[in-house]
Amino acid sequence: MAYQYETVKLDKGMYSEAGRSFTKVLEQCDPSEQYKGTPLEHLDAFQRQLKRFGIRVKGSESDVVAKFFATWESAVLFPEYVARAVRQGMEETDILPQITAAETRVSGMDYRSIASTPGDEAKELKRVEEGAVIPETQVKAQENLVRLHKRGRMLVASYEAIQFQRLDLFSVTLRQIGAYMGRMHLEDAIQVLMEGDGNGNAAPVDSTATEDTVTYEDLVDFWAKFDPYEMNTLLVGNDVMVKMLKLEEFQNPLTGLNFQGTGRLSTPLGASLLRTSAMPAGTIIGLDRRFALEMVQGSDVLVEYDKLIDRQLERAAITTISGFAKLFQGAARVLEL
């Protein structure tokens, strides 16, 4: 049985269509829907092209990098392979989905978010008598733009140096690049949570009763200040994590069983505890992840496809564009030790 993916014409112009990724262009040429009920239904359009050219990218029997360049058309697949491996590295260590309330995709380097800052009276759902005016909640555009930042790493390698490297091993290097880029995005997110996005919405800062230490009482007081929001996530660095784990309240057997069984920690206050080296020392960020932060995505992982296809790998840039907007100011607070 002949399949459509075997006759798709590949060229580098598929990377340059405005508003569409290489995968989306490829899916239009070879829709995955037509493979339902066939042995290929678990593959997407890119993976079907790898099968077409017999390129194995995983496992001990993976091919060498040079296999991509056996033909002109198979070389067109190389930038997408690089982008996917980098994206995988970003996702493997990514905690952004656990702290962002929404993700917005935009075109350009600037973005204006919206905000609603009701007072205590506006938050109340009062009884509305017949004919009375219904209370209003105003939603308006932020005064200042959210600036997006281009983050990336440079892939510096000659084709001669990597052409005989196994793709499985080469993917490890690319995933590490992705991990670095993911950390850059997380640092941006933490900065916005703490300092705001330029619209006068920096997080309120509290302090512990005793300098350089944190007690269970400090955490309870911190938790109580979130009303009407819910402190369901805590971001900490390694130094604060060690101090918190030594608290008597963290020695509850159920907490230990949960950590041993799943590798995840939860605090006695019911919040997810996320550790990252991107956090400043002696600082805790508490947030209601449902309302605190918006991630603004200007582009997915981009690679210099011309260089990669033409085997000019020396200093090929791998980049993403993103930024963050603060949503509700009270949904994030900072506790300094």
BAGU-528323 format. One record per atom (N, C-alpha, C): residue in one letter; atom name; x, y, z. Coordinates in pm, whole numbers. Atoms other than C-alpha are relative to their C-alpha. Layout:
BEGIN
  residu  atome      xx      yy      zz
       a     CA       X       Y       Z
...
//
This chain:
BEGIN
  residu  atome      xx      yy      zz
       m      N      85    -120       0
       m     CA       0       0       0
       m      C      88     125       0
       a      N     -78    -124      10
       a     CA     141     339    -103
       a      C     -62     107      90
       y      N      45    -107     -89
       y     CA     120     626     146
       y      C      44     135     -55
       q      N     -26    -133      52
       q     CA     114     997      75
       q      C     134      56      49
       y      N    -123     -57     -56
       y     CA     413    1074     302
       y      C     122     -36     -84
       e      N    -115      43      80
       e     CA     641     890      60
       e      C      25      88    -121
       t      N     -14     -84     119
       t     CA     584    1149    -213
       t      C       0     150      31
       v      N      -1    -142     -37
       v     CA     588    1477     -17
       v      C     131      65     -45
       k      N    -118     -75      44
       k     CA     826    1732    -172
       k      C      48      90     114
       l      N     -56     -77    -109
       l     CA    1054    1879      94
       l      C      96     105     -53
       d      N     -97    -105      34
       d     CA    1237    2211      61
       d      C      10      97     116
       k      N     -26     -89    -113
       k     CA    1381    2472     294
       k      C    -103     112      14
       g      N     104    -103      -7
       g     CA    1101    2716     207
       g      C    -111     -35      97
       m      N     103      41     -95
       m     CA     876    2514     438
       m      C      26      57     138
       y      N     -31     -61    -129
       y     CA    1054    2680     732
       y      C     -34     149       5
       s      N      13    -147       4
       s     CA     985    3035     620
       s      C    -142      49     -24
       e      N     138     -44      17
       e     CA     605    3041     590
       e      C     -44      76     124
       a      N      36     -87    -111
       a     CA     476    3325     807
       a      C    -113     -60      83
       g      N     104      44     -91
       g     CA     280    3220    1112
       g      C     -19    -150      11
       r      N      15     146      -5
       r     CA     330    2846    1058
       r      C     136     -66      16
       s      N    -123      75     -22
       s     CA     595    2609    1185
       s      C      19    -102    -110
       f      N     -31     104      98
       f     CA     765    2347     972
       f      C     -96    -118      15
       t      N      89     114     -23
       t     CA     552    2077    1135
       t      C    -140      27     -52
       k      N     133     -33      48
       k     CA     228    2260    1056
       k      C      -6      -2    -153
       v      N      -5       4     147
       v     CA     332    2304     692
       v      C       3    -144     -48
       l      N     -12     141      36
       l     CA     425    1937     676
       l      C    -132     -73      22
       e      N     129      63     -28
       e     CA      95    1835     834
       e      C    -104      36    -107
       q      N      93     -38     106
       q     CA     -93    2030     566
       q      C      26     -82    -126
       c      N     -34      80     117
       c     CA      93    1840     296
       c      C     -33    -148      20
       d      N      19     143     -31
       d     CA      48    1506     472
       d      C     -78     -13     130
       p      N      80      -2    -122
       p     CA    -244    1518     724
       p      C       3    -133      75
       s      N      -4     121     -83
       s     CA    -224    1273    1013
       s      C    -134     -71       4
       e      N     133      62      -8
       e     CA    -601    1213     999
       e      C     -15    -117     -95
       q      N      18     105     100
       q     CA    -565     996     691
       q      C      71    -131      38
       y      N     -72     120     -43
       y     CA    -348     747     884
       y      C     -69     -73     115
       k      N      73      67    -107
       k     CA    -608     655    1145
       k      C     -37    -141     -43
       g      N      30     139      31
       g     CA    -651     280    1162
       g      C     110     -71     -75
       t      N    -114      61      70
       t     CA    -313     217     996
       t      C     116     -17      98
       p      N    -116      14     -90
       p     CA      22     110    1149
       p      C      75     130      26
       l      N     -71    -127     -14
       l     CA     136     474    1115
       l      C     -79     104      78
       e      N      86     -99     -63
       e     CA    -140     640    1317
       e      C      65      65     124
       h      N     -66     -56    -118
       h     CA      92     696    1616
       h      C     112      98     -36
       l      N    -106     -91      44
       l     CA     335     907    1407
       l      C     -59     131     -50
       d      N      41    -125      62
       d     CA     306    1274    1318
       d      C      71      16    -134
       a      N     -52     -17     136
       a     CA     404    1416     979
       a      C     153      -3      -4
       f      N    -147       0      -3
       f     CA     769    1474    1078
       f      C      53    -141      24
       q      N     -46     136     -30
       q     CA     808    1127    1224
       q      C     -20     -93    -119
       r      N      20      81     121
       r     CA     665     978     905
       r      C     111      27    -102
       q      N    -110     -32      91
       q     CA     935    1160     708
       q      C     130     -67      46
       l      N    -116      74     -51
       l     CA    1202    1010     935
       l      C      -9    -146     -43
       k      N      20     139      43
       k     CA    1054     669     856
       k      C      26     -12    -151
       r      N     -18       2     146
       r     CA    1054     754     485
       r      C     147     -13     -38
       f      N    -143       0      34
       f     CA    1428     815     483
       f      C      80     -95      89
       g      N     -67     100     -82
       g     CA    1506     542     736
       g      C      94      58     103
       i      N     -85     -66     -98
       i     CA    1648     781     996
       i      C     -48     -35     141
       r      N      31      35    -139
       r     CA    1655     648    1352
       r      C      74      96      93
       v      N     -59    -104     -85
       v     CA    1712     918    1613
       v      C      13     -43     145
       k      N      -3      43    -140
       k     CA    1675     716    1935
       k      C      57    -141      10
       g      N     -44     135     -28
       g     CA    1828     409    2092
       g      C     145     -27     -37
       s      N    -139      37      26
       s     CA    2160     228    2072
       s      C      29     -23    -147
       e      N     -17      22     144
       e     CA    2101     158    1703
       e      C     -35     125     -80
       s      N      31    -124      72
       s     CA    2040     523    1615
       s      C     104      26    -108
       d      N     -90     -32     111
       d     CA    2193     655    1295
       d      C      95     112      37
       v      N     -94    -111     -21
       v     CA    2477     903    1266
       v      C     -60     126     -62
       v      N      50    -128      49
       v     CA    2422    1272    1194
       v      C       1       5    -153
       a      N     -14      -6     146
       a     CA    2538    1223     835
       a      C    -118     -62     -73
       k      N     114      64      66
       k     CA    2227    1012     762
       k      C    -102     104     -46
       f      N      91    -107      41
       f     CA    2023    1334     749
       f      C      42      60    -134
       f      N     -51     -69     118
       f     CA    2245    1459     466
       f      C      28     -95    -116
       a      N     -15      95     110
       a     CA    2225    1151     246
       a      C     -63      51    -128
       t      N      65     -62     115
       t     CA    1987    1341      15
       t      C     -34     145      35
       w      N      37    -139     -24
       w     CA    1886    1703     -28
       w      C    -130      10      80
       e      N     129      -7     -69
       e     CA    1530    1635      89
       e      C      12     -44     145
       s      N     -14      42    -139
       s     CA    1631    1445     402
       s      C      76     104      82
       a      N     -71    -107     -71
       a     CA    1867    1733     493
       a      C     -97     107      50
       v      N      99    -100     -41
       v     CA    1560    1957     513
       v      C     -59     -35     137
       l      N      57      43    -127
       l     CA    1448    1754     816
       l      C      90      32     120
       f      N     -96     -15    -109
       f     CA    1762    1829    1020
       f      C     -34     116      95
       p      N      33    -107     -94
       p     CA    1660    2172    1160
       p      C    -117     -34      91
       e      N     114      38     -84
       e     CA    1329    2030    1283
       e      C      42    -102     106
       y      N     -53      95     -98
       y     CA    1513    1743    1450
       y      C      70      76     114
       v      N     -72     -80    -100
       v     CA    1737    1998    1628
       v      C    -100      73      89
       a      N      99     -75     -78
       a     CA    1438    2209    1734
       a      C     -77     -90      96
       r      N      76      92     -87
       r     CA    1251    1908    1873
       r      C      85     -49     117
       a      N     -87      45    -108
       a     CA    1548    1786    2073
       a      C      21     112     103
       v      N     -14    -114     -91
       v     CA    1600    2135    2220
       v      C    -128      21      79
       r      N     129     -16     -68
       r     CA    1229    2163    2299
       r      C     -20    -107     106
       q      N      11     107     -98
       q     CA    1241    1828    2475
       q      C      82      32     125
       g      N     -82     -39    -114
       g     CA    1526    1953    2694
       g      C     -64     110      82
       m      N      71    -106     -72
       m     CA    1322    2261    2784
       m      C    -113     -58      83
       e      N     118      56     -68
       e     CA    1020    2052    2879
       e      C      37     -94     113
       e      N     -39      97    -103
       e     CA    1211    1794    3085
       e      C      23      65     135
       t      N     -30     -69    -126
       t     CA    1313    2050    3348
       t      C     -90     122      21
       d      N      83    -120       1
       d     CA    1033    2301    3293
       d      C    -104      -3     112
       i      N     104     -12    -102
       i     CA     829    2410    3595
       i      C     -93     118     -30
       l      N      86    -114      35
       l     CA     673    2709    3415
       l      C    -148     -38      -9
       p      N     143      34       2
       p     CA     346    2520    3346
       p      C     -63      -8     138
       q      N      52      12    -136
       q     CA     315    2479    3723
       q      C     -16     134      70
       i      N      12    -131     -64
       i     CA     333    2854    3793
       i      C     -70     102     -89
       t      N      66     -95      90
       t     CA     160    3014    3493
       t      C    -149     -29     -10
       a      N     146      14       8
       a     CA    -214    3077    3476
       a      C     -47      -9    -144
       a      N      42      -2     141
       a     CA    -229    3131    3098
       a      C     123      18     -87
       e      N    -106     -19      98
       e     CA     -11    3122    2789
       e      C     -60      66    -123
       t      N      49     -76     114
       t     CA     -58    3373    2508
       t      C     108       3    -108
       r      N     -93      -6     113
       r     CA     105    3353    2165
       r      C     -26     127     -80
       v      N      11    -127      70
       v     CA     175    3681    1987
       v      C     105       7    -110
       s      N    -101     -30     102
       s     CA     363    3813    1685
       s      C      58     137      33
       g      N     -63    -126     -34
       g     CA     614    4085    1764
       g      C      75      -9     131
       m      N     -84      -4    -119
       m     CA     832    4191    2054
       m      C     -65      75     116
       d      N      69     -72    -106
       d     CA     577    4390    2258
       d      C    -142     -53      15
       y      N     133      53     -28
       y     CA     250    4294    2423
       y      C     -61      81     114
       r      N      70     -72    -106
       r     CA      -9    4476    2630
       r      C    -103     -94      63
       s      N      89      91     -70
       s     CA    -180    4259    2888
       s      C    -120      76      55
       i      N     116     -61     -64
       i     CA    -507    4323    3071
       i      C      11     -20     149
       a      N      -4      11    -145
       a     CA    -568    4371    3440
       a      C    -134      38      57
       s      N     117     -35     -78
       s     CA    -850    4384    3687
       s      C      46      13     144
       t      N     -48     -24    -137
       t     CA    -772    4539    4025
       t      C    -116      48      87
       p      N     116     -41     -81
       p     CA   -1099    4540    4224
       p      C      39      21     146
       g      N     -18     -18    -143
       g     CA   -1109    4672    4576
       g      C     -81    -104      76
       d      N      70      98     -82
       d     CA   -1252    4477    4866
       d      C    -150       2     -23
       e      N     144     -11      21
       e     CA   -1601    4610    4803
       e      C     -41     -60    -133
       a      N      33      52     133
       a     CA   -1592    4517    4435
       a      C       9    -151      -6
       k      N     -15     145      -1
       k     CA   -1492    4161    4522
       k      C    -122     -70      57
       e      N     115      61     -63
       e     CA   -1811    4104    4717
       e      C    -113     -21    -102
       l      N     115      29      85
       l     CA   -2100    3938    4536
       l      C    -127      37      78
       k      N     112     -51     -78
       k     CA   -2375    4152    4685
       k      C    -133     -41     -61
       r      N     135      25      49
       r     CA   -2743    4080    4661
       r      C     -46     118     -83
       v      N      48    -105      89
       v     CA   -2894    4275    4373
       v      C    -152       3       7
       e      N     145     -14     -10
       e     CA   -3244    4400    4444
       e      C     -59      29    -137
       e      N      67     -22     128
       e     CA   -3500    4429    4165
       e      C      15     146     -44
       g      N     -17    -134      56
       g     CA   -3417    4725    3941
       g      C     128      68      43
       a      N    -124     -61     -47
       a     CA   -3088    4791    4119
       a      C     113     -20    -100
       v      N    -116      10      88
       v     CA   -2755    4842    3945
       v      C      87    -117      42
       i      N     -88     112     -28
       i     CA   -2537    4532    3919
       i      C     142      51      19
       p      N    -138     -46     -22
       p     CA   -2189    4589    4068
       p      C      91     -36    -117
       e      N     -87      18     115
       e     CA   -1912    4621    3810
       e      C     140     -44      41
       t      N    -142      30     -10
       t     CA   -1568    4470    3775
       t      C      66      48    -128
       q      N     -62     -59     118
       q     CA   -1350    4671    3540
       q      C     123     -80     -42
       v      N    -117      63      59
       v     CA   -1103    4499    3310
       v      C      55      96    -104
       k      N     -58     -98      92
       k     CA    -863    4730    3126
       k      C     140     -41     -40
       a      N    -135      29      47
       a     CA    -541    4718    2930
       a      C     102      63      93
       q      N    -106     -54     -83
       q     CA    -221    4767    3125
       q      C      58     126     -64
       e      N     -54    -127      50
       e     CA     -58    5108    3094
       e      C     128     -22     -79
       n      N    -128      23      65
       n     CA     286    4976    2999
       n      C       5    -134     -71
       l      N     -15     123      77
       l     CA     383    4713    2744
       l      C      84    -102      75
       v      N     -85     109     -46
       v     CA     523    4376    2840
       v      C     103     -25    -109
       r      N    -105      17     100
       r     CA     855    4345    2664
       r      C      43    -146      -5
       l      N     -46     137      19
       l     CA     951    4010    2521
       l      C     150      -2     -21
       h      N    -145      13      10
       h     CA    1308    3887    2533
       h      C      36    -119     -86
       k      N     -52     109      81
       k     CA    1496    3679    2283
       k      C     110     -70      78
       r      N     -96      79     -74
       r     CA    1683    3401    2458
       r      C      50    -112     -89
       g      N     -48     108      85
       g     CA    1906    3145    2297
       g      C     140     -45      35
       r      N    -136      53     -11
       r     CA    2226    2948    2270
       r      C      56     -17    -140
       m      N     -66      17     129
       m     CA    2478    2919    1991
       m      C      55    -142     -10
       l      N     -53     133      28
       l     CA    2546    2575    1846
       l      C     129      18     -78
       v      N    -132     -19      62
       v     CA    2919    2580    1769
       v      C      62    -138     -23
       a      N     -58     131      34
       a     CA    3038    2266    1588
       a      C      15      -6    -152
       s      N     -16      20     145
       s     CA    3175    2180    1246
       s      C     -71    -129     -39
       y      N      66     122      49
       y     CA    2993    1924    1035
       y      C      96    -118       6
       e      N    -100     107      -3
       e     CA    3314    1725    1014
       e      C      13     -60     139
       a      N     -17      48    -137
       a     CA    3323    1700    1394
       a      C    -116     -87      46
       i      N     117      71     -52
       i     CA    2972    1562    1436
       i      C     -64     -96     -99
       q      N      71      78     101
       q     CA    2885    1384    1111
       q      C      -8    -149      34
       f      N       2     141     -33
       f     CA    2973    1042    1251
       f      C     -45     -28     143
       q      N      54      18    -134
       q     CA    2822    1100    1595
       q      C    -141     -59      -8
       r      N     133      58      -5
       r     CA    2517     892    1683
       r      C    -103     107      40
       l      N     103     -99     -27
       l     CA    2197    1092    1685
       l      C     -49      -6     144
       d      N      43      14    -138
       d     CA    2102     954    2026
       d      C      90      79      93
       l      N     -95     -75     -81
       l     CA    2419    1104    2176
       l      C      -7     149     -31
       f      N      10    -140      38
       f     CA    2390    1428    1979
       f      C    -125      65      60
       s      N     124     -52     -60
       s     CA    2035    1467    2113
       s      C      22      42     145
       v      N     -28     -36    -139
       v     CA    2176    1475    2467
       v      C      53     142       8
       t      N     -55    -136       4
       t     CA    2377    1787    2381
       t      C    -108     102     -30
       l      N     107     -92      36
       l     CA    2074    1949    2222
       l      C    -100      17     115
       r      N      92     -10    -114
       r     CA    1855    1868    2523
       r      C      61      87     110
       q      N     -65     -85     -99
       q     CA    2114    2034    2745
       q      C     -14     148     -38
       i      N      24    -137      46
       i     CA    2089    2348    2533
       i      C    -142      43      36
       g      N     138     -30     -36
       g     CA    1713    2331    2583
       g      C     -18      25     148
       a      N       9     -20    -145
       a     CA    1757    2299    2959
       a      C      52     137      39
       y      N     -52    -134     -27
       y     CA    1971    2615    2962
       y      C    -102     107     -38
       m      N      98     -99      46
       m     CA    1709    2805    2764
       m      C    -123       1      91
       g      N     113       6     -92
       g     CA    1432    2683    2993
       g      C      29      72     130
       r      N     -38     -70    -123
       r     CA    1624    2815    3293
       r      C      -5     152     -21
       m      N       8    -144      30
       m     CA    1653    3156    3123
       m      C    -144      51      10
       h      N     140     -41      -7
       h     CA    1275    3171    3085
       h      C     -48       2     145
       l      N      42       5    -140
       l     CA    1227    3069    3449
       l      C      54     118      77
       e      N     -56    -117     -66
       e     CA    1461    3345    3565
       e      C     -81     125     -33
       d      N      84    -113      39
       d     CA    1253    3595    3366
       d      C    -132      -2      77
       a      N     127      14     -69
       a     CA     933    3461    3525
       a      C      13      39     147
       i      N     -22     -32    -141
       i     CA    1075    3487    3877
       i      C      19     150      20
       q      N     -20    -144     -10
       q     CA    1187    3844    3815
       q      C    -132      76     -10
       v      N     129     -67      15
       v     CA     838    3944    3698
       v      C     -88     -25     122
       l      N      79      28    -121
       l     CA     672    3769    3994
       l      C      41      91     115
       m      N     -50     -78    -112
       m     CA     894    3963    4234
       m      C     -10     150     -26
       e      N     -13    -143      27
       e     CA     939    4300    4063
       e      C    -114      56     -85
       g      N     106     -46      86
       g     CA     632    4316    3839
       g      C      45      13    -144
       d      N     -31      -9     142
       d     CA     616    4376    3465
       d      C       7     145     -49
       g      N     -11    -141      38
       g     CA     659    4755    3471
       g      C    -128      78      17
       n      N     128     -68     -20
       n     CA     300    4837    3562
       n      C     -32      24     147
       g      N      20     -30    -142
       g     CA     353    4909    3931
       g      C     -64    -115      76
       n      N      64     116     -62
       n     CA     259    4555    4032
       n      C     102     -96      61
       a      N     -97      85     -70
       a     CA     561    4428    4225
       a      C     -69     -75     113
       a      N      61      81    -105
       a     CA     481    4156    4477
       a      C      27      61     137
       p      N     -25     -44    -138
       p     CA     434    4260    4841
       p      C     108     -86      65
       v      N    -112      71     -62
       v     CA     738    4164    5049
       v      C     -21      -7     151
       d      N       8      23    -144
       d     CA     714    4013    5398
       d      C     134     -53      49
       s      N    -126      49     -58
       s     CA     994    3913    5634
       s      C     -30     -98     113
       t      N      14      94    -110
       t     CA    1043    3629    5876
       t      C      31      71     131
       a      N     -20     -64    -130
       a     CA    1046    3704    6248
       a      C     148       5      38
       t      N    -143       6     -31
       t     CA    1411    3598    6280
       t      C      79      -8    -130
       e      N     -77      -6     123
       e     CA    1667    3678    6012
       e      C      71    -132     -27
       d      N     -71     119      49
       d     CA    1811    3387    5810
       d      C     -66    -132      41
       t      N      69     124     -35
       t     CA    1560    3136    5950
       t      C    -146       8     -44
       v      N     142       6      31
       v     CA    1209    3022    5865
       v      C     -64     -99      94
       t      N      72      87     -92
       t     CA     962    2874    6111
       t      C    -137     -33     -58
       y      N     135      36      44
       y     CA     627    2707    6069
       y      C     -96     117      22
       e      N      83    -116     -27
       e     CA     470    3015    6227
       e      C      15     105    -111
       d      N     -22     -94     111
       d     CA     630    3232    5955
       d      C     -81     -42    -123
       l      N      71      49     117
       l     CA     477    3012    5686
       l      C    -151      15      17
       v      N     144     -15     -25
       v     CA     133    3019    5848
       v      C     -41     146     -16
       d      N      30    -143      15
       d     CA     141    3399    5873
       d      C       4      41    -147
       f      N     -13     -28     144
       f     CA     255    3416    5509
       f      C    -122     -52     -74
       w      N     118      62      62
       w     CA     -26    3181    5404
       w      C    -125      83      24
       a      N     121     -73     -37
       a     CA    -288    3390    5587
       a      C     -16     130     -76
       k      N       7    -129      70
       k     CA    -201    3704    5390
       k      C     -50     -12    -143
       f      N      41      18     139
       f     CA    -318    3552    5060
       f      C    -151      18     -21
       d      N     145     -14      16
       d     CA    -692    3584    5126
       d      C     -33     125     -81
       p      N      89     110      38
       p     CA    -899    3592    4904
       p      C      63    -101     -97
       y      N     -67      97      86
       y     CA    -638    3406    4693
       y      C      42    -121      83
       e      N     -42     123     -66
       e     CA    -498    3064    4776
       e      C     148     -22     -26
       m      N    -142      27      18
       m     CA    -130    2999    4836
       m      C      16    -148     -31
       n      N      -7     141      40
       n     CA    -105    2677    4636
       n      C     135     -40     -58
       t      N    -133      30      54
       t     CA     257    2703    4516
       t      C     105      82      74
       l      N    -114     -69     -59
       l     CA     588    2789    4681
       l      C     123     -25     -86
       l      N    -127       8      73
       l     CA     906    2863    4485
       l      C     113      31      97
       v      N    -112     -20     -92
       v     CA    1228    2823    4682
       v      C     129     -43     -66
       g      N    -132      45      40
       g     CA    1600    2785    4629
       g      C      45    -115      88
       n      N     -49     116     -74
       n     CA    1811    2501    4762
       n      C      22      33     147
       d      N     -28     -36    -139
       d     CA    1912    2691    5080
       d      C    -127       3      83
       v      N     127      -7     -73
       v     CA    1551    2757    5180
       v      C     -65    -137       9
       m      N      55     135      -2
       m     CA    1444    2405    5085
       m      C      57     -81     115
       v      N     -65      75    -109
       v     CA    1698    2257    5330
       v      C     -56      44     135
       k      N      52     -50    -128
       k     CA    1575    2482    5611
       k      C    -145     -43      23
       m      N     139      39     -15
       m     CA    1210    2398    5543
       m      C     -13    -150      30
       l      N       8     144     -22
       l     CA    1273    2022    5532
       l      C      43     -39     141
       k      N     -42      28    -136
       k     CA    1430    2043    5877
       k      C    -105      40     104
       l      N     107     -35     -92
       l     CA    1111    2185    6028
       l      C     -70    -126      50
       e      N      66     117     -59
       e     CA     935    1944    6262
       e      C    -126     -37     -77
       e      N     125      26      71
       e     CA     613    1983    6064
       e      C      22     -76    -131
       f      N     -30      71     124
       f     CA     785    1844    5755
       f      C      41    -145      25
       q      N     -38     137     -32
       q     CA     875    1525    5938
       q      C    -122     -90      23
       n      N     121      81      -1
       n     CA     516    1403    5921
       n      C      20    -123     -87
       p      N     -24     122      80
       p     CA     531    1036    5803
       p      C     -69       2    -135
       l      N      71      -2     127
       l     CA     272    1100    5532
       l      C      75      84    -103
       t      N     -80     -80      90
       t     CA     491    1373    5384
       t      C     117     -81     -54
       g      N    -111      84      44
       g     CA     784    1130    5374
       g      C     -43    -107     -97
       l      N      48     103      91
       l     CA     577     856    5213
       l      C     -32      56    -137
       n      N      32     -62     128
       n     CA     455    1094    4945
       n      C     127      29     -79
       f      N    -127     -31      67
       f     CA     813    1203    4868
       f      C      67    -128     -50
       q      N     -64     124      41
       q     CA     944     846    4859
       q      C     -76     -69    -113
       g      N      80      69     101
       g     CA     656     722    4645
       g      C      -9      71    -132
       t      N      20     -76     124
       t     CA     628    1004    4392
       t      C     115      93     -33
       g      N    -109     -95      23
       g     CA     941    1218    4432
       g      C     -45     144      10
       r      N      53    -136     -10
       r     CA     716    1520    4494
       r      C     -23      36     146
       l      N      21     -50    -134
       l     CA     697    1730    4806
       l      C    -118      94       5
       s      N     105     -99     -24
       s     CA     399    1916    4942
       s      C      19      53     140
       t      N     -22     -60    -130
       t     CA     404    2152    5235
       t      C    -116     -35      93
       p      N     110      21     -92
       p     CA     197    2114    5551
       p      C    -117      96     -24
       l      N     105     -96      31
       l     CA       0    2410    5418
       l      C     -73     -35    -128
       g      N      72      46     119
       g     CA    -113    2216    5111
       g      C      49      58    -130
       a      N     -53     -59     123
       a     CA     101    2404    4858
       a      C     106     -90     -62
       s      N    -107      71      69
       s     CA     324    2248    4595
       s      C     131      72      25
       l      N    -130     -58     -32
       l     CA     687    2303    4684
       l      C      94     -25    -118
       l      N     -84      11     119
       l     CA     905    2374    4377
       l      C     137      59      29
       r      N    -137     -47     -24
       r     CA    1282    2399    4412
       r      C      66      32    -132
       t      N     -75     -37     119
       t     CA    1491    2582    4156
       t      C     118      87      38
       s      N    -120     -79     -26
       s     CA    1842    2725    4156
       s      C     -11     141     -58
       a      N      21    -135      55
       a     CA    1703    3027    3968
       a      C     -52      97     106
       m      N      51     -87    -106
       m     CA    1559    3159    4296
       m      C     114      68      74
       p      N    -101     -67     -83
       p     CA    1758    3423    4490
       p      C       9     -68     137
       a      N     -20      61    -131
       a     CA    1905    3296    4817
       a      C     -84      70     106
       g      N      74     -56    -112
       g     CA    1697    3346    5131
       g      C    -135      59     -37
       t      N     126     -56      49
       t     CA    1376    3411    4938
       t      C    -101    -110     -30
       i      N     111      89      33
       i     CA    1038    3237    4910
       i      C    -102      81     -78
       i      N     112     -60      73
       i     CA     778    3323    4648
       i      C    -121     -90      18
       g      N     126      71     -10
       g     CA     426    3216    4732
       g      C     -96      56    -103
       l      N      93     -49     102
       l     CA     161    3236    4462
       l      C    -122     -89     -14
       d      N     118      73      46
       d     CA    -182    3135    4352
       d      C      18     -16    -150
       r      N     -37      20     139
       r     CA     -84    2980    4021
       r      C    -117      19     -96
       r      N     117     -20      86
       r     CA    -439    3024    3890
       r      C     -15     145     -44
       f      N      26    -142      26
       f     CA    -414    3405    3891
       f      C     125      87      -5
       a      N    -118     -84     -22
       a     CA     -53    3520    3924
       a      C      73      43    -126
       l      N     -97     -26     106
       l     CA     134    3499    3594
       l      C     -52     -44    -136
       e      N      32      33     140
       e     CA      79    3503    3218
       e      C     130     -13     -77
       m      N    -117      16      85
       m     CA     343    3364    2983
       m      C     -37      45    -141
       v      N      24     -53     135
       v     CA     364    3549    2651
       v      C     107     -59     -92
       q      N     -92      72      88
       q     CA     520    3339    2375
       q      C       6      71    -135
       g      N     -17     -68     128
       g     CA     660    3533    2080
       g      C      39     -94    -112
       s      N     -36      99     100
       s     CA     802    3230    1902
       s      C      32    -131      70
       d      N     -43     129     -50
       d     CA     864    2861    1948
       d      C     152      -8     -18
       v      N    -143      16      22
       v     CA    1217    2721    1927
       v      C      32      22    -148
       l      N     -40     -31     137
       l     CA    1378    2868    1615
       l      C     148     -35     -19
       v      N    -140      29      34
       v     CA    1696    2749    1447
       v      C      32      65    -135
       e      N     -42     -57     128
       e     CA    1895    2896    1162
       e      C       4    -114    -102
       y      N      18     119      84
       y     CA    1765    2640     915
       y      C      91       0    -122
       d      N     -87      -4     118
       d     CA    1972    2762     618
       d      C     137     -58      31
       k      N    -133      49     -37
       k     CA    2298    2697     801
       k      C      -1    -150      25
       l      N       5     142     -34
       l     CA    2188    2359     930
       l      C     -20     -86    -124
       i      N      25      78     122
       i     CA    2056    2237     595
       i      C     124      -4     -88
       d      N    -120      -8      85
       d     CA    2371    2354     417
       d      C     127     -48      70
       r      N    -111      56     -77
       r     CA    2592    2189     682
       r      C     101     106      46
       q      N     -84    -108     -51
       q     CA    2729    2525     797
       q      C     -34      20     148
       l      N      45      -1    -138
       l     CA    2684    2448    1165
       l      C      74      99      88
       e      N     -77     -90     -83
       e     CA    2952    2686    1292
       e      C     -85     120      40
       r      N      74    -113     -56
       r     CA    2770    2933    1520
       r      C    -140      11     -58
       a      N     141      -2      39
       a     CA    2413    2839    1432
       a      C     -83      30     124
       a      N      76     -45    -116
       a     CA    2172    3019    1667
       a      C    -127     -82      18
       i      N     124      65     -39
       i     CA    1891    2842    1851
       i      C     -67      93     101
       t      N      58    -106     -82
       t     CA    1647    3093    2003
       t      C    -149     -23      25
       t      N     144     -14     -25
       t     CA    1304    3151    2155
       t      C     -26     142      44
       i      N      39    -134     -43
       i     CA    1116    3473    2226
       i      C    -119     -14      95
       s      N     110       9     -96
       s     CA     901    3507    2536
       s      C      12     112     103
       g      N       3     -96    -110
       g     CA     804    3733    2823
       g      C    -110     -39      96
       f      N      99      34    -102
       f     CA     579    3739    3128
       f      C     -73     125      44
       a      N      84    -109     -49
       a     CA     294    3957    3251
       a      C     -60     -39     134
       k      N      61      21    -131
       k     CA     169    3991    3606
       k      C    -150      18     -16
       l      N     145      -8      11
       l     CA    -204    3925    3631
       l      C     -59      71     122
       f      N      57     -60    -120
       f     CA    -344    3985    3982
       f      C     110      16     104
       q      N    -115     -30     -85
       q     CA     -97    4154    4213
       q      C      -2     -80     130
       g      N       8      69    -128
       g     CA    -222    3993    4534
       g      C      17    -150      -9
       a      N     -11     144      17
       a     CA    -186    3644    4387
       a      C     143     -50      16
       a      N    -140      38     -23
       a     CA     192    3647    4449
       a      C      59      89     108
       r      N     -66     -75    -107
       r     CA     389    3751    4757
       r      C     140     -57      19
       v      N    -139      40     -24
       v     CA     756    3735    4861
       v      C      24      -2     149
       l      N     -41      10    -140
       l     CA     886    3616    5197
       l      C     152      -6       3
       e      N    -146      -5      -8
       e     CA    1244    3713    5274
       e      C      45     -43     139
       l      N     -53      50    -126
       l     CA    1445    3534    5541
       l      C      96     102      60
//
